Amino acid sequence: MITMKDVAEKAGVSVTTVSRVLNNRGSISEKTRKKVFRTIEELNYHPNEMARSLMTKKTHIIGLIVPAVDHPYFSMVVDAVESLCASSNYKLLLCTSHNSSEKELKLSAMLRANKVDGVIIYSQKEDPSPYMDYELPVVVVDKTLPGIPSVLSDNYQGGSLAAKALIESGSKHPIIFGFESRKNSISERRIAGFRDECIRNGIEYREYIIDNELSINTDFKKLDFLGCDFDDHFIKMLDMYPDTDGIFTTNEILASKILLKLEKIGRSVPDDVQIIGYDGTILSELMDLTVVSQPTLQICSTVLEILFKRMENKIVPSSTIMPVSVIKRGSTK
């Protein structure tokens, strides 16, 4: 096995110089730097990451826990975080919790045991205490947990913008349709924003909220929902509110499902019913859906920026909320 000492001897420099070049530290001339890198290439030298970790007490690995990877939004998140980590010379260790707070705790314990430098969590927990005494930095996304830095989109603004867009497009009887089962969740804030905007505009507020969250441990190609008969609920909603002419859903998967269902029952979109979803992934583009779009890349970039600061024991904001915007497409007028 080629060692750093071999590289130093062939390049005619000290082992310390080779180390500084590899770690981009210290004052090294460009001529020496090029010579070291040329020698590394000639000898096909690969640094011993384990040995480096023992010396620096850093693994240069970031842990990421998401509910699922087959969900369009979380696929975007994983891609963005991995790219951002790579650009900062970090590797990503990806875990999926399948919406289970119990599994989330087991995964976070595993990440600690593997000595990752920091953890990003799309948390399912309501209690922050398991993370309060962690010796490694943790940042939570899409949720606020007391004492843990968090980053999320402005879900209240998103609900408000959706209601405003439907009203401005001529909807007289808009409704919010979605899933909700946990207090202080992102869906709850979207619902509140939608409700308040309707009230401000003198529009009768309507909602059909199913007390069962969208399962993200599901086959999204079929757009099924765990523990919930979507067709029954949707038809029941239309029976209750037959004059519905605008629908805002708490996620764009549900909006896509509604779009397909309306076409099957002969209701025209957007002439009869307008639809707005939430997220802003490739799915909304393919389905030509108007959506409240989250700034996913900016969210991920901010999360890593905060995590890196925490790794350096710097002070960070307790909560960072990112603005959202509406992207108009064919499902609204």
LUMMARVO-134769 format. One record per residue: residue in three letters; x, y, z of N, C-alpha, C in turn. Coordinates in steps of 0.2 Angstrom, whole numbers, padded with zeros to 4 digits, always signed. Example, Ala and Ser with C-alpha at 12.3 -4.5 7.8 and 13.67 -1.06 7.14 Angstrom:
# LUMMARVO-134769
ALA+0066-0028+0039+0062-0022+0039+0066-0016+0039/SER+0064-0011+0035+0068-0005+0036+0064+0000+0039/
//
This chain:
# LUMMARVO-134769
MET+0004-0006+0000+0000+0000+0000+0004+0006+0000/ILE+0003+0011-0005+0007+0017-0005+0005+0021+0001/THR+0010+0024+0004+0009+0029+0010+0010+0036+0009/MET+0009+0040+0013+0010+0047+0013+0018+0048+0013/LYS+0021+0044+0016+0029+0044+0016+0032+0043+0010/ASP+0029+0038+0006+0031+0036-0001+0030+0042-0006/VAL+0024+0046-0005+0023+0052-0009+0028+0057-0007/ALA+0030+0058-0001+0034+0063+0001+0041+0062-0002/GLU+0044+0056-0001+0050+0054-0004+0051+0055-0011/LYS+0046+0053-0015+0046+0053-0022+0046+0061-0024/ALA+0042+0065-0021+0041+0072-0023+0047+0076-0020/GLY+0051+0073-0015+0056+0077-0012+0054+0082-0008/VAL+0049+0081-0004+0046+0085+0001+0045+0082+0008/SER+0043+0085+0013+0042+0082+0019+0035+0079+0019/VAL+0034+0074+0024+0027+0071+0025+0022+0077+0027/THR+0025+0082+0031+0020+0087+0033+0018+0091+0027/THR+0022+0092+0023+0020+0096+0017+0015+0093+0013/VAL+0016+0086+0012+0011+0082+0008+0004+0082+0012/SER+0004+0082+0019-0002+0083+0023-0005+0089+0022/ARG-0001+0095+0022-0004+0101+0021-0007+0102+0014/VAL-0004+0099+0009-0007+0100+0002-0014+0096+0002/LEU-0014+0090+0005-0020+0086+0005-0026+0089+0009/ASN-0024+0093+0014-0029+0096+0018-0030+0103+0017/ASN-0026+0106+0012-0027+0113+0010-0025+0117+0015/ARG-0020+0116+0019-0018+0120+0025-0011+0123+0024/GLY-0010+0128+0027-0003+0131+0027-0002+0135+0021/SER+0004+0138+0021+0007+0141+0015+0011+0137+0011/ILE+0009+0135+0005+0012+0130+0001+0012+0133-0006/SER+0018+0134-0009+0019+0137-0016+0015+0133-0021/GLU+0013+0136-0026+0009+0133-0032+0014+0127-0035/LYS+0020+0128-0036+0025+0124-0039+0025+0117-0035/THR+0026+0118-0028+0026+0112-0023+0019+0108-0024/ARG+0014+0112-0023+0007+0109-0023+0006+0105-0030/LYS+0008+0107-0035+0007+0104-0042+0012+0097-0042/LYS+0018+0098-0039+0022+0092-0039+0019+0087-0034/VAL+0017+0089-0029+0014+0084-0024+0008+0080-0027/PHE+0003+0084-0031-0002+0081-0034+0000+0077-0040/ARG+0005+0079-0043+0007+0075-0049+0010+0068-0046/THR+0014+0068-0041+0016+0062-0038+0011+0058-0035/ILE+0006+0061-0032+0000+0057-0030-0003+0053-0035/GLU-0004+0056-0041-0007+0053-0047-0003+0048-0050/GLU+0004+0049-0050+0009+0044-0052+0009+0038-0048/LEU+0008+0038-0042+0009+0033-0037+0002+0030-0036/ASN-0004+0033-0038-0010+0031-0037-0012+0030-0029/TYR-0010+0036-0026-0010+0036-0018-0017+0038-0016/HIS-0020+0034-0012-0027+0036-0009-0026+0037-0001/PRO-0028+0042+0002-0027+0043+0009-0031+0038+0013/ASN-0028+0036+0018-0031+0032+0023-0036+0036+0027/GLU-0043+0036+0025-0048+0040+0028-0049+0038+0036/MET-0048+0032+0038-0049+0030+0045-0043+0033+0049/ALA-0037+0032+0046-0031+0035+0050-0032+0043+0051/ARG-0034+0046+0045-0035+0053+0045-0041+0055+0050/SER-0046+0051+0051-0051+0053+0056-0049+0052+0063/LEU-0045+0047+0064-0042+0046+0071-0038+0052+0073/MET-0034+0055+0068-0029+0061+0070-0033+0067+0070/THR-0038+0068+0066-0042+0075+0066-0048+0074+0070/LYS-0050+0068+0072-0056+0067+0076-0062+0070+0071/LYS-0062+0069+0065-0067+0071+0060-0067+0066+0055/THR-0073+0064+0053-0074+0059+0048-0076+0062+0041/HIS-0078+0068+0041-0080+0072+0035-0086+0068+0032/ILE-0090+0066+0036-0097+0063+0034-0103+0066+0038/ILE-0108+0068+0034-0114+0071+0036-0119+0065+0036/GLY-0123+0065+0041-0129+0060+0041-0135+0064+0039/LEU-0139+0061+0035-0146+0064+0033-0151+0058+0034/ILE-0156+0060+0038-0162+0056+0039-0168+0059+0036/VAL-0171+0056+0031-0177+0058+0028-0182+0052+0029/PRO-0189+0054+0028-0194+0049+0029-0194+0044+0023/ALA-0192+0046+0017-0192+0041+0011-0188+0044+0006/VAL-0186+0040+0001-0182+0042-0005-0186+0042-0011/ASP-0192+0038-0011-0196+0037-0017-0201+0043-0017/HIS-0201+0048-0013-0205+0053-0013-0202+0059-0017/PRO-0205+0062-0022-0202+0067-0026-0198+0072-0023/TYR-0201+0075-0017-0198+0080-0014-0192+0078-0010/PHE-0192+0073-0007-0186+0070-0003-0180+0068-0008/SER-0182+0066-0014-0177+0064-0019-0173+0070-0021/MET-0177+0076-0022-0174+0082-0023-0169+0084-0017/VAL-0172+0083-0011-0168+0085-0005-0161+0081-0005/VAL-0162+0075-0006-0156+0070-0006-0151+0072-0011/ASP-0153+0074-0017-0149+0076-0022-0145+0082-0021/ALA-0149+0087-0018-0146+0094-0016-0141+0093-0011/VAL-0143+0090-0006-0138+0089+0000-0132+0085-0002/GLU-0132+0080-0006-0126+0076-0008-0122+0081-0012/SER-0125+0085-0016-0120+0089-0021-0117+0094-0017/LEU-0121+0097-0012-0118+0102-0007-0112+0100-0003/CYS-0114+0093+0000-0108+0090+0004-0102+0089+0000/ALA-0103+0086-0006-0097+0085-0010-0093+0091-0012/SER-0096+0097-0013-0093+0103-0015-0089+0105-0009/SER-0091+0103-0003-0087+0105+0003-0083+0099+0006/ASN-0081+0094+0002-0077+0089+0003-0080+0084+0009/TYR-0087+0084+0009-0090+0079+0014-0093+0074+0010/LYS-0094+0068+0014-0098+0062+0011-0105+0062+0015/LEU-0110+0059+0011-0116+0059+0014-0118+0052+0016/LEU-0120+0051+0022-0123+0044+0024-0131+0045+0025/LEU-0134+0042+0020-0141+0043+0020-0145+0037+0023/CYS-0151+0039+0027-0155+0035+0031-0162+0037+0029/THR-0167+0032+0030-0174+0033+0029-0178+0031+0035/SER-0182+0035+0038-0185+0033+0044-0192+0030+0043/HIS-0195+0031+0036-0201+0028+0035-0207+0031+0039/ASN-0206+0037+0041-0211+0041+0045-0211+0038+0052/SER-0206+0034+0055-0207+0031+0061-0202+0035+0066/SER-0205+0038+0071-0200+0041+0076-0196+0036+0080/GLU-0198+0030+0081-0194+0025+0084-0188+0023+0080/LYS-0189+0022+0073-0184+0021+0069-0179+0027+0068/GLU-0182+0033+0068-0178+0039+0068-0173+0039+0073/LEU-0175+0037+0080-0170+0037+0085-0165+0032+0084/LYS-0167+0026+0082-0162+0021+0081-0156+0023+0075/LEU-0159+0026+0070-0154+0029+0065-0150+0034+0067/SER-0152+0039+0071-0148+0044+0074-0143+0041+0079/ALA-0145+0036+0083-0140+0032+0087-0134+0029+0083/MET-0136+0026+0077-0132+0023+0073-0127+0028+0070/LEU-0129+0034+0068-0125+0039+0065-0120+0042+0070/ARG-0122+0042+0077-0118+0044+0082-0112+0039+0083/ALA-0114+0033+0083-0109+0027+0083-0104+0027+0078/ASN-0106+0029+0072-0102+0030+0066-0098+0036+0066/LYS-0098+0040+0071-0094+0046+0072-0095+0051+0066/VAL-0101+0052+0064-0102+0057+0058-0101+0064+0062/ASP-0100+0069+0058-0098+0076+0060-0104+0080+0062/GLY-0110+0078+0059-0116+0082+0060-0122+0078+0057/VAL-0128+0080+0059-0134+0076+0057-0139+0081+0055/ILE-0143+0079+0049-0148+0083+0047-0154+0078+0047/ILE-0160+0081+0050-0166+0076+0051-0172+0079+0049/TYR-0176+0076+0045-0183+0078+0044-0187+0074+0049/SER-0187+0077+0055-0189+0073+0061-0197+0072+0061/GLN-0199+0066+0064-0205+0064+0066-0207+0065+0073/LYS-0202+0067+0077-0203+0068+0084-0206+0074+0086/GLU-0210+0074+0092-0212+0080+0095-0208+0082+0101/ASP-0204+0078+0104-0200+0079+0109-0193+0080+0107/PRO-0190+0085+0109-0183+0087+0107-0177+0084+0111/SER-0180+0081+0117-0175+0079+0122-0170+0074+0120/PRO-0171+0069+0116-0166+0064+0114-0160+0067+0110/TYR-0161+0073+0107-0156+0077+0104-0152+0082+0108/MET-0155+0084+0113-0152+0089+0117-0145+0088+0120/ASP-0144+0082+0122-0137+0080+0125-0132+0077+0120/TYR-0134+0078+0113-0129+0075+0108-0123+0079+0108/GLU-0117+0075+0107-0111+0078+0107-0110+0081+0100/LEU-0114+0079+0095-0113+0081+0088-0119+0085+0086/PRO-0117+0090+0081-0123+0095+0079-0128+0092+0076/VAL-0134+0094+0077-0140+0092+0074-0144+0098+0071/VAL-0147+0097+0065-0151+0103+0062-0158+0099+0060/VAL-0163+0102+0062-0170+0099+0060-0173+0103+0054/VAL-0176+0099+0049-0179+0102+0044-0187+0101+0044/ASP-0190+0106+0041-0198+0106+0040-0201+0105+0047/LYS-0198+0107+0052-0201+0106+0059-0197+0111+0064/THR-0201+0113+0069-0197+0116+0075-0197+0112+0081/LEU-0191+0111+0084-0191+0108+0090-0187+0112+0095/PRO-0190+0114+0101-0186+0118+0105-0179+0116+0107/GLY-0175+0121+0106-0168+0120+0108-0163+0117+0102/ILE-0167+0115+0096-0163+0112+0091-0164+0117+0085/PRO-0158+0119+0082-0159+0123+0076-0163+0120+0070/SER-0168+0124+0067-0172+0122+0062-0172+0126+0056/VAL-0174+0123+0050-0175+0127+0044-0181+0124+0041/LEU-0185+0128+0039-0191+0126+0035-0194+0132+0031/SER-0198+0130+0026-0201+0135+0022-0207+0138+0025/ASP-0209+0144+0023-0215+0147+0026-0221+0144+0025/ASN-0223+0139+0028-0229+0135+0027-0235+0139+0028/TYR-0236+0144+0032-0241+0148+0033-0242+0153+0027/GLN-0237+0156+0025-0237+0160+0019-0239+0156+0013/GLY-0237+0149+0012-0239+0145+0007-0246+0144+0007/GLY-0249+0143+0012-0257+0142+0012-0260+0148+0010/SER-0258+0154+0013-0260+0160+0011-0260+0162+0004/LEU-0254+0161+0001-0253+0162-0006-0258+0158-0011/ALA-0259+0151-0008-0263+0147-0012-0270+0149-0012/ALA-0273+0151-0006-0279+0154-0006-0280+0160-0010/LYS-0275+0165-0010-0275+0171-0014-0275+0170-0021/ALA-0271+0165-0023-0271+0163-0030-0278+0160-0033/LEU-0281+0156-0029-0287+0154-0031-0293+0159-0031/ILE-0293+0163-0026-0298+0169-0026-0297+0174-0032/GLU-0290+0175-0033-0289+0180-0039-0290+0177-0046/SER-0290+0170-0046-0292+0167-0052-0299+0166-0053/GLY-0303+0168-0048-0311+0168-0049-0314+0163-0045/SER-0311+0159-0041-0314+0154-0036-0318+0157-0031/LYS-0324+0155-0031-0329+0158-0026-0330+0153-0020/HIS-0328+0147-0021-0330+0142-0016-0323+0137-0015/PRO-0318+0140-0013-0312+0136-0013-0312+0132-0006/ILE-0308+0126-0007-0307+0122-0001-0300+0119+0000/ILE-0298+0118+0006-0292+0114+0007-0293+0107+0008/PHE-0290+0103+0005-0291+0095+0005-0284+0092+0007/GLY-0284+0089+0013-0277+0086+0014-0277+0081+0020/PHE-0271+0080+0023-0270+0075+0028-0267+0079+0034/GLU-0270+0077+0040-0267+0080+0046-0268+0076+0052/SER-0262+0074+0056-0263+0070+0062-0259+0073+0068/ARG-0254+0077+0066-0250+0079+0072-0250+0087+0073/LYS-0250+0089+0079-0250+0096+0081-0244+0099+0079/ASN-0244+0105+0077-0238+0109+0075-0234+0107+0069/SER-0238+0103+0065-0235+0100+0059-0235+0105+0053/ILE-0231+0104+0048-0231+0109+0042-0238+0109+0039/SER-0241+0104+0039-0248+0104+0036-0253+0109+0040/GLU-0252+0109+0046-0256+0113+0050-0255+0120+0049/ARG-0249+0122+0047-0247+0129+0046-0250+0131+0039/ARG-0250+0126+0034-0253+0127+0028-0260+0128+0028/ILE-0264+0124+0032-0271+0125+0033-0272+0132+0036/ALA-0269+0134+0041-0270+0140+0045-0269+0146+0040/GLY-0264+0146+0036-0263+0151+0031-0269+0152+0026/PHE-0271+0146+0023-0277+0146+0019-0283+0149+0022/ARG-0284+0146+0028-0290+0148+0031-0290+0156+0032/ASP-0285+0159+0035-0285+0166+0037-0285+0170+0030/GLU-0282+0168+0025-0283+0172+0019-0290+0172+0016/CYS-0293+0166+0017-0300+0166+0015-0305+0171+0019/ILE-0303+0171+0025-0307+0175+0030-0306+0183+0028/ARG-0300+0184+0027-0298+0191+0025-0301+0194+0019/ASN-0303+0189+0014-0306+0191+0008-0313+0190+0008/GLY-0316+0188+0014-0323+0187+0014-0326+0181+0011/ILE-0322+0176+0010-0323+0170+0006-0325+0165+0011/GLU-0330+0161+0010-0332+0156+0015-0327+0151+0015/TYR-0324+0150+0021-0318+0145+0022-0321+0138+0022/ARG-0318+0133+0018-0320+0126+0019-0314+0122+0019/GLU-0314+0116+0022-0309+0112+0023-0311+0105+0023/TYR-0308+0100+0021-0309+0093+0022-0302+0090+0023/ILE-0301+0089+0030-0295+0087+0032-0295+0080+0035/ILE-0292+0075+0032-0292+0068+0034-0287+0067+0040/ASP-0290+0064+0045-0285+0063+0051-0281+0057+0050/ASN-0277+0058+0045-0272+0052+0044-0267+0055+0038/GLU-0261+0055+0040-0256+0058+0036-0255+0054+0030/LEU-0253+0057+0024-0251+0054+0018-0245+0049+0020/SER-0246+0043+0018-0240+0038+0020-0235+0039+0015/ILE-0229+0041+0017-0223+0042+0012-0219+0035+0012/ASN-0222+0030+0015-0219+0023+0014-0224+0019+0010/THR-0225+0022+0004-0230+0020-0001-0227+0020-0008/ASP-0231+0016-0012-0229+0016-0019-0232+0022-0023/PHE-0228+0027-0024-0230+0033-0026-0232+0033-0034/LYS-0229+0028-0037-0231+0027-0044-0239+0026-0045/LYS-0241+0023-0040-0248+0021-0040-0252+0027-0036/LEU-0249+0031-0033-0252+0036-0029-0257+0034-0024/ASP-0255+0028-0020-0260+0025-0015-0258+0029-0009/PHE-0263+0028-0004-0263+0031+0003-0264+0026+0008/LEU-0259+0025+0013-0260+0020+0018-0265+0022+0023/GLY-0270+0017+0024-0275+0018+0029-0280+0023+0027/CYS-0281+0024+0020-0286+0029+0018-0288+0028+0011/ASP-0295+0027+0010-0298+0026+0004-0299+0033+0001/PHE-0294+0035-0003-0294+0042-0006-0301+0043-0010/ASP-0303+0038-0014-0309+0039-0019-0315+0041-0014/ASP-0316+0037-0009-0322+0038-0004-0321+0045-0001/HIS-0316+0047+0001-0315+0053+0004-0316+0059-0001/PHE-0313+0058-0007-0314+0064-0012-0321+0064-0014/ILE-0325+0059-0015-0332+0059-0017-0336+0062-0012/LYS-0334+0060-0006-0338+0063+0000-0337+0070+0001/MET-0331+0073-0001-0330+0080+0000-0334+0083-0006/LEU-0334+0081-0012-0338+0084-0017-0346+0083-0016/ASP-0348+0078-0012-0355+0078-0010-0357+0083-0005/MET-0352+0084+0000-0353+0089+0005-0353+0096+0002/TYR-0348+0097-0003-0347+0104-0006-0348+0103-0013/PRO-0354+0102-0016-0354+0101-0024-0352+0107-0028/ASP-0352+0113-0025-0351+0119-0028-0343+0121-0028/THR-0339+0117-0026-0332+0118-0025-0329+0119-0032/ASP-0326+0125-0032-0323+0127-0039-0315+0128-0038/GLY-0312+0127-0032-0305+0128-0031-0303+0123-0026/ILE-0297+0120-0027-0295+0115-0022-0287+0116-0021/PHE-0285+0117-0014-0278+0118-0012-0277+0111-0008/THR-0272+0108-0010-0270+0102-0006-0263+0103-0003/THR-0262+0099+0003-0256+0100+0007-0250+0097+0004/ASN-0250+0094-0002-0244+0092-0005-0246+0091-0012/GLU-0241+0090-0017-0243+0090-0024-0245+0083-0026/ILE-0243+0078-0022-0245+0071-0024-0252+0070-0024/LEU-0255+0073-0018-0262+0073-0018-0266+0077-0023/ALA-0263+0083-0025-0265+0087-0030-0266+0083-0037/SER-0260+0079-0038-0260+0075-0044-0266+0070-0044/LYS-0267+0067-0038-0272+0062-0038-0279+0065-0039/ILE-0280+0071-0037-0286+0074-0038-0287+0076-0045/LEU-0282+0078-0048-0282+0080-0055-0284+0074-0059/LEU-0282+0068-0058-0283+0062-0062-0291+0060-0060/LYS-0293+0061-0054-0299+0059-0052-0305+0063-0055/LEU-0303+0070-0055-0308+0075-0058-0309+0073-0066/GLU-0304+0071-0069-0304+0070-0076-0308+0063-0077/LYS-0308+0059-0073-0312+0052-0073-0319+0054-0072/ILE-0321+0058-0068-0328+0060-0067-0331+0065-0071/GLY-0327+0067-0076-0329+0072-0081-0329+0079-0079/ARG-0325+0081-0074-0325+0088-0071-0319+0091-0075/SER-0320+0097-0078-0314+0100-0082-0310+0104-0077/VAL-0303+0103-0078-0298+0107-0074-0294+0112-0080/PRO-0294+0118-0079-0297+0122-0073-0304+0125-0074/ASP-0307+0124-0079-0314+0127-0081-0319+0126-0075/ASP-0319+0120-0073-0324+0118-0068-0321+0119-0061/VAL-0315+0116-0060-0312+0116-0054-0304+0118-0055/GLN-0302+0122-0051-0295+0124-0051-0291+0120-0045/ILE-0285+0119-0047-0281+0115-0042-0274+0118-0040/ILE-0272+0118-0034-0265+0121-0032-0262+0116-0027/GLY-0256+0113-0029-0253+0109-0024-0247+0112-0020/TYR-0243+0108-0017-0238+0111-0013-0232+0107-0013/ASP-0226+0110-0015-0219+0107-0015-0215+0110-0021/GLY-0217+0108-0027-0213+0111-0033-0208+0106-0035/THR-0210+0100-0037-0205+0095-0039-0206+0094-0047/ILE-0203+0089-0049-0204+0087-0056-0211+0085-0058/LEU-0214+0082-0052-0221+0079-0053-0226+0085-0055/SER-0225+0091-0052-0230+0096-0054-0229+0098-0061/GLU-0222+0098-0063-0221+0100-0070-0224+0095-0075/LEU-0223+0089-0073-0226+0083-0078-0234+0084-0078/MET-0237+0085-0072-0244+0085-0072-0247+0092-0073/ASP-0243+0097-0075-0245+0104-0077-0249+0107-0071/LEU-0247+0106-0065-0250+0108-0059-0247+0115-0057/THR-0252+0120-0055-0250+0126-0051-0248+0123-0044/VAL-0242+0126-0042-0240+0124-0035-0237+0130-0031/VAL-0238+0129-0024-0234+0133-0020-0227+0130-0020/SER-0222+0133-0022-0215+0130-0023-0210+0132-0017/GLN-0207+0127-0014-0202+0127-0009-0196+0129-0012/PRO-0191+0133-0010-0185+0134-0012-0180+0129-0010/THR-0181+0123-0013-0177+0117-0010-0170+0118-0009/LEU-0167+0120-0015-0159+0121-0015-0157+0126-0010/GLN-0161+0131-0009-0159+0136-0004-0160+0134+0003/ILE-0165+0130+0004-0166+0127+0011-0160+0122+0013/CYS-0159+0118+0008-0153+0113+0009-0147+0117+0010/SER-0145+0122+0006-0139+0126+0007-0139+0129+0014/THR-0145+0132+0016-0145+0135+0023-0144+0130+0028/VAL-0147+0124+0028-0146+0119+0033-0139+0117+0033/LEU-0135+0116+0028-0128+0114+0029-0124+0120+0031/GLU-0126+0126+0029-0122+0132+0032-0123+0132+0040/ILE-0129+0131+0042-0130+0131+0049-0126+0125+0053/LEU-0127+0119+0049-0124+0113+0052-0116+0114+0053/PHE-0113+0117+0048-0106+0118+0048-0104+0123+0053/LYS-0108+0128+0054-0107+0133+0060-0107+0130+0066/ARG-0112+0125+0067-0113+0122+0073-0107+0117+0075/MET-0104+0114+0069-0098+0110+0070-0092+0114+0072/GLU-0092+0121+0071-0087+0125+0074-0089+0129+0080/ASN-0094+0126+0083-0097+0129+0089-0098+0137+0089/LYS-0101+0139+0083-0103+0145+0082-0110+0146+0084/ILE-0113+0152+0085-0120+0153+0087-0124+0154+0080/VAL-0129+0150+0080-0134+0150+0074-0141+0152+0076/PRO-0145+0154+0072-0152+0155+0073-0156+0149+0076/SER-0161+0150+0080-0164+0144+0083-0169+0142+0077/SER-0172+0146+0073-0176+0144+0067-0175+0149+0061/THR-0175+0146+0056-0174+0150+0049-0180+0148+0045/ILE-0184+0153+0043-0190+0152+0039-0189+0155+0032/MET-0189+0150+0027-0188+0153+0020-0195+0154+0016/PRO-0195+0160+0012-0201+0161+0009-0202+0157+0003/VAL-0209+0156+0001-0211+0152-0004-0214+0156-0010/SER-0216+0153-0015-0219+0157-0021-0224+0152-0025/VAL-0228+0155-0028-0233+0151-0032-0230+0151-0040/ILE-0230+0145-0042-0229+0144-0049-0235+0142-0053/LYS-0238+0146-0057-0244+0145-0061-0243+0141-0067/ARG-0247+0136-0067-0247+0131-0073-0255+0130-0075/GLY-0256+0125-0079-0262+0124-0082-0268+0122-0077/SER-0267+0120-0071-0272+0118-0067-0276+0124-0064/THR-0274+0130-0065-0278+0136-0063-0278+0141-0069/LYS-0283+0146-0068-0285+0150-0074-0280+0156-0074/
//
